[in-house]
Amino acid sequence: MRAVAQLPLGMRQVLSLRFEGLSYSEISEVLGISESNVAVRLNRARERLNTKLGKTV
């Protein structure tokens, strides 16, 4: 939870909404960003979390 809390706001928002079960389309509507931006933010958030938690992909 601490690693997620340290992410930038945009990444936290996208990650939280995805955890709640929203689709990329739904997240893009809620945040007012494109679906491709949702995908980019999710990928970057996952990469940062993997780095912080010491996991390799």
C-alpha atoms as a printed R data frame, in Angstrom:
   type eleno elety resid chain resno       x      y       z
1  ATOM     1    CA   MET     A     1   0.000  0.000   0.000
2  ATOM     2    CA   ARG     A     2   2.879  2.362   0.742
3  ATOM     3    CA   ALA     A     3   4.348  1.794  -2.717
4  ATOM     4    CA   VAL     A     4   1.005  2.658  -4.334
5  ATOM     5    CA   ALA     A     5   0.673  5.775  -2.154
6  ATOM     6    CA   GLN     A     6   4.048  6.994  -3.427
7  ATOM     7    CA   LEU     A     7   2.958  6.932  -7.071
8  ATOM     8    CA   PRO     A     8   2.047 10.215  -8.780
9  ATOM     9    CA   LEU     A     9  -1.638 11.123  -8.535
10 ATOM    10    CA   GLY     A    10  -2.492 10.290 -12.161
11 ATOM    11    CA   MET     A    11  -1.050  6.803 -11.848
12 ATOM    12    CA   ARG     A    12  -2.765  6.211  -8.500
13 ATOM    13    CA   GLN     A    13  -6.110  7.264  -9.926
14 ATOM    14    CA   VAL     A    14  -5.878  4.954 -12.933
15 ATOM    15    CA   LEU     A    15  -4.615  2.054 -10.834
16 ATOM    16    CA   SER     A    16  -7.352  2.485  -8.212
17 ATOM    17    CA   LEU     A    17 -10.112  2.643 -10.797
18 ATOM    18    CA   ARG     A    18  -8.724 -0.443 -12.540
19 ATOM    19    CA   PHE     A    19  -8.650 -2.313  -9.201
20 ATOM    20    CA   GLU     A    20 -12.323 -1.382  -8.823
21 ATOM    21    CA   GLY     A    21 -13.043 -3.219 -12.053
22 ATOM    22    CA   LEU     A    22 -13.487 -0.322 -14.475
23 ATOM    23    CA   SER     A    23 -12.554 -0.836 -18.113
24 ATOM    24    CA   TYR     A    24 -10.044  1.362 -19.929
25 ATOM    25    CA   SER     A    25 -12.983  3.080 -21.622
26 ATOM    26    CA   GLU     A    26 -14.727  3.781 -18.322
27 ATOM    27    CA   ILE     A    27 -11.529  5.068 -16.723
28 ATOM    28    CA   SER     A    28 -10.923  7.394 -19.659
29 ATOM    29    CA   GLU     A    29 -14.422  8.836 -19.262
30 ATOM    30    CA   VAL     A    30 -14.083  9.324 -15.502
31 ATOM    31    CA   LEU     A    31 -10.690 11.030 -15.736
32 ATOM    32    CA   GLY     A    32 -11.232 12.812 -19.042
33 ATOM    33    CA   ILE     A    33  -8.199 11.267 -20.727
34 ATOM    34    CA   SER     A    34  -7.799  8.994 -23.746
35 ATOM    35    CA   GLU     A    35  -7.843  5.201 -23.483
36 ATOM    36    CA   SER     A    36  -4.260  5.110 -24.742
37 ATOM    37    CA   ASN     A    37  -3.273  7.463 -21.916
38 ATOM    38    CA   VAL     A    38  -4.985  5.112 -19.458
39 ATOM    39    CA   ALA     A    39  -2.899  2.238 -20.826
40 ATOM    40    CA   VAL     A    40   0.324  4.261 -20.616
41 ATOM    41    CA   ARG     A    41  -0.350  5.320 -17.031
42 ATOM    42    CA   LEU     A    42  -1.183  1.758 -15.995
43 ATOM    43    CA   ASN     A    43   1.974  0.385 -17.578
44 ATOM    44    CA   ARG     A    44   4.136  3.045 -15.962
45 ATOM    45    CA   ALA     A    45   2.484  2.469 -12.586
46 ATOM    46    CA   ARG     A    46   3.086 -1.277 -12.858
47 ATOM    47    CA   GLU     A    47   6.726 -0.707 -13.804
48 ATOM    48    CA   ARG     A    48   7.289  1.616 -10.846
49 ATOM    49    CA   LEU     A    49   5.592 -0.764  -8.439
50 ATOM    50    CA   ASN     A    50   7.654 -3.692  -9.718
51 ATOM    51    CA   THR     A    51  10.819 -1.640  -9.219
52 ATOM    52    CA   LYS     A    52   9.833 -0.518  -5.725
53 ATOM    53    CA   LEU     A    53   8.839 -4.022  -4.705
54 ATOM    54    CA   GLY     A    54  11.943 -5.590  -6.231
55 ATOM    55    CA   LYS     A    55  10.146 -7.706  -8.800
56 ATOM    56    CA   THR     A    56  11.445 -8.438 -12.266
57 ATOM    57    CA   VAL     A    57   9.169 -8.875 -15.244
